[in-house]
Amino acid sequence: MLHSHIPLLCGLASGEEESGGVVRLVQLPRGSEAKLADALGIARAGFVGLLEGAPEEAVAGLMEVVEKNVPPIQVPWLEEERGAGDYRAVNVKVVKTYATVQERGKGKVKRSVPA
């Protein structure tokens, strides 16, 4: 399973640090998924999310430790675009062309179709 898109998605979902809506990622060591899933009583626990405002007995100080020791996700090119504040419309340039379709093995032109 590919996980390389997770930091980008977290960066997109993350808000400003002052508002408290910051997303943080913690990579766990190999083998921890099985232990975590067993502790949670579920089959798999590849990703676990903790929401701010979760019952204290459920997270028992974990949020405080994460907030103190794990920096927010930073995606440099995304931060640059957020700071620009200007909407940039999509600029797509199109050229209409035609391609010929040849019959296999005969080399004759069958018809001309737009590409």
Summary of the structure (lengths in Angstrom):
residues: 115
radius of gyration: 25.1
end to end distance: 35.9
largest distance: 76.7
contacts: 176
relative contact order: 0.13
helix: 33%
strand: 10%
